[in-house]
Amino acid sequence: MMIETKNLKKIYTTEEIETTALNGVSMRIEKGEFVAIMGPSGCGKSTLLNIIGLLDNPSHGEFHFLDREISKFSERQRASIRKAHIGFVFQSFNLIDELTVFENIELPLIYLKVPANERKRRVEAVMNQMQIMHRKKHFPQQLSGGQQQRVAISRAVITKPDLILADEPTGNLDSKNGEEVMSLLTELNKQGTTIIMVTHSQHDSGYAHRIVNLFDGQIVSEQTTPAASGAKTTL
């Protein structure tokens, strides 16, 4: 089991108002699944993704990640798990403008204290896989949106994470580059990586094995997709 939540709640409180972002979310995600989370703006999609990505803690409920109950873990404990197991892909790419393509992809390995020779080998292998080796010394502003997202995906997978969280990964891309990004995520999933994707796109959700629909902080429906029949699940 990759992820299990039980009656997950997230409440934001200010001096004047209390807002319930998640209200009793219970779900299970198996290793090797590709799950799309959908729903209108403000329904709790990003909040759920932040909790799954160990960027935030729930207010109530249980959150199990790789069979460990971690809802009350400290930030240091969560950061350690994030670095070892989770890769992130964002709509806005979140690349560092002052670093080259190579340096952006290399950064997570530096945080993990991977030796320089091993870093070079792994970064070049990923760049070849993503077909961006010829952009090795370029900076993010010198790349198209599609190329920047390829760099972001490369950075996400360089640590060989068990889980990739993708937040509107094609939101800033045209249809051609969007298709390429979804194909890359599909291929990574076929290789055994679990993927959870937040999206507004019905088209993109069709690449997932399962669609979870949120509304007002609650799961209102789930459905499998035709893609599930050809899925390779690693258990």
Salt bridges, closest charged atoms under 4 A:
GLU4 OE2 - ARG28 NH1 3.33
GLU33 OE1 - ARG210 NH2 2.89
ASP56 OD1 - LYS10 NZ 3.21
GLU62 OE1 - LYS6 NZ 3.99
GLU62 OE1 - HIS64 NE2 2.80
GLU75 OE1 - ARG78 NH2 2.78
GLU75 OE2 - ARG82 NH2 2.86
GLU106 OE2 - ARG119 NE 2.80
GLU118 OE2 - ARG121 NH2 2.83
GLU118 OE2 - ARG122 NH1 3.95
GLU124 OE2 - LYS120 NZ 3.02
GLU124 OE2 - LYS136 NZ 3.05
ASP162 OD2 - HIS85 ND1 2.57
GLU168 OE2 - HIS200 ND1 2.52
GLU179 OE2 - HIS203 NE2 3.00
GLU180 OE1 - ARG150 NH2 3.23
GLU180 OE2 - LYS176 NZ 2.95
ASP204 OD1 - HIS203 ND1 3.38
GLU222 OE1 - ARG210 NH1 2.62
